[in-house]
Amino acid sequence: MTSRLIVSALLAGLFLCHAPALARDPYAEPAPAAAEEAPEAKPKKNLVPFRQDSGLITAEYYLSTRKYAQALAVLSRVLERHPQSADAYTYRGYAYYRLGDKKRARENFAKAVAIDPTHLGANRYIAQSYLDAGDLSRALEQMQVIRMTCGPADCEELDELEAAVNRYRKGQRVSEEDR
């Protein structure tokens, strides 16, 4: 009995000593340079979103600081590792959109929706691109997809899109800052 306890204690100690090394992601995106260091993220409502690749977190930082070219570089590497990442395609579409390349943006949003038809962000940005092109009926169709995906739950993407549609109907242009 004592030998089992000793072996168990040794195994537990060995695991605890190596746990930090085992927890490291060998495919993790390197942290931003010191001059561009990301501020410590504060999760909303004490929820930390799952990210299949740490490069997505780096890309989120670059997108939030309007460094779209850097975000595109990071997202290319993420997509090499995870070619079926709807989040990466959505972020890449957003970066292209903000850089003014609407065609590439739509292509990336379409890839994201092909991978995950219920991806809220991709559906939201596709609808916004329809509004920007003056195609209210297609934007409303896309809004229905979001409404069905959200169900009875509060949905930020749906709220934002409804506000954008209302501004569009009033003849107001949606500013770049609203997105």
Secondary structure, DSSP 8 states (H G I E B T S, - for coil): -HHHHHHHHHHHHHHHHHHHHHHS-TT------GGG-------GGG-----SSHHHHHHHHHHHTT-HHHHHHHHHHHHHH-TT-HHHHHHHHHHHHHTT-HHHHHHHHHHHHHH-TT-HHHHHHHHHHHHHTT-HHHHHHHHHHHHHHHTTS--HHHHHHHHHHHHHHTT----GGG-
